[in-house]
Amino acid sequence: KKVGAAPYLIEHGKNGYLYDGTETALYETIKEAISNPLIAEVAKAAYQSMANVWNPKDCASRFVTFKDDCHNNRLKNGPFSKA
């Protein structure tokens, strides 16, 4: 959860898993993920996040409106957000 935009891209347990960088946390996070009966849903949500929010088309579109969105406090989740 300390790397780049990971905390903005990933909602822990919903579309991925985050850990704090320690071996213990890595072990616990892997254990949590592999014991999750809905892990396929987490994988689908991860794909949907990238396909529908963090994709090149939306990134380009948001780049065009970024200055106005910042000025008018209209930043959304995804590219050119607070992330």
LINKAKA-V731490 format. One record per residue. N is the residue number from 0. RES is the residue in one small letter. PHI is phi in whole degrees, -180 to 180 (999 if undefined). PSI is psi in degrees with one decimal (999 if undefined). OMEGA is omega in degrees with one decimal (* if undefined). Layout:
N;RES;PHI;PSI;OMEGA / N;RES;PHI;PSI;OMEGA
This chain:
0;k;999;0.1;-179.4 / 1;k;-100;-0.7;-173.5 / 2;v;-100;123.3;172.6 / 3;g;47;-130.0;-176.6 / 4;a;-93;11.6;-176.7 / 5;a;-49;-45.6;-179.5 / 6;p;-64;-21.2;178.6 / 7;y;-91;-28.5;-179.2 / 8;l;-82;-33.4;-170.2 / 9;i;-115;129.1;170.1 / 10;e;-102;110.2;-172.8 / 11;h;-52;124.1;177.8 / 12;g;83;-10.3;-179.7 / 13;k;-104;-48.0;177.7 / 14;n;-132;21.2;178.7 / 15;g;160;-170.1;-178.1 / 16;y;-137;139.2;178.0 / 17;l;-118;149.2;172.8 / 18;y;-144;163.7;-170.4 / 19;d;-87;5.7;176.3 / 20;g;100;-9.4;179.3 / 21;t;-87;155.8;178.3 / 22;e;-62;-39.8;179.8 / 23;t;-62;-45.8;179.6 / 24;a;-66;-37.5;177.2 / 25;l;-62;-47.1;178.4 / 26;y;-58;-48.7;-178.3 / 27;e;-65;-37.4;-179.8 / 28;t;-70;-41.7;176.9 / 29;i;-64;-43.4;178.3 / 30;k;-60;-43.0;178.3 / 31;e;-62;-45.0;-177.5 / 32;a;-66;-46.6;-176.0 / 33;i;-75;-17.3;177.4 / 34;s;-95;-1.2;-179.2 / 35;n;-78;115.8;-180.0 / 36;p;-67;-15.2;-179.9 / 37;l;-105;26.2;-176.3 / 38;i;-60;-31.8;177.2 / 39;a;-65;-34.2;177.5 / 40;e;-69;-36.7;176.4 / 41;v;-63;-43.2;178.7 / 42;a;-63;-42.7;178.5 / 43;k;-64;-41.9;179.2 / 44;a;-64;-36.3;177.4 / 45;a;-63;-45.7;178.2 / 46;y;-61;-45.8;-178.8 / 47;q;-62;-37.9;177.9 / 48;s;-59;-44.5;-179.1 / 49;m;-74;-40.5;-176.8 / 50;a;-73;-34.3;-172.8 / 51;n;-106;-18.4;-176.9 / 52;v;-120;-49.8;-173.4 / 53;w;-102;49.4;-177.0 / 54;n;-108;160.5;-177.1 / 55;p;-60;-38.2;-178.5 / 56;k;-63;-48.6;178.9 / 57;d;-66;-36.1;178.7 / 58;c;-61;-47.1;179.5 / 59;a;-63;-42.2;179.8 / 60;s;-63;-42.7;-179.2 / 61;r;-71;-30.3;177.1 / 62;f;-60;-41.3;-178.7 / 63;v;-64;-37.1;-176.4 / 64;t;-101;3.8;-172.2 / 65;f;-57;-48.9;-176.9 / 66;k;-59;-47.8;179.4 / 67;d;-66;-39.8;179.3 / 68;d;-63;-40.7;177.9 / 69;c;-64;-48.2;-176.9 / 70;h;-62;-35.1;-177.5 / 71;n;-100;11.2;177.9 / 72;n;54;48.1;-179.3 / 73;r;-116;28.1;-179.0 / 74;l;-68;136.3;179.0 / 75;k;-106;172.7;173.3 / 76;n;-70;139.6;178.3 / 77;g;120;-161.2;-178.7 / 78;p;-57;140.7;180.0 / 79;f;63;30.7;172.1 / 80;s;-100;-166.1;177.1 / 81;k;-62;-20.9;178.3 / 82;a;-61;999;*
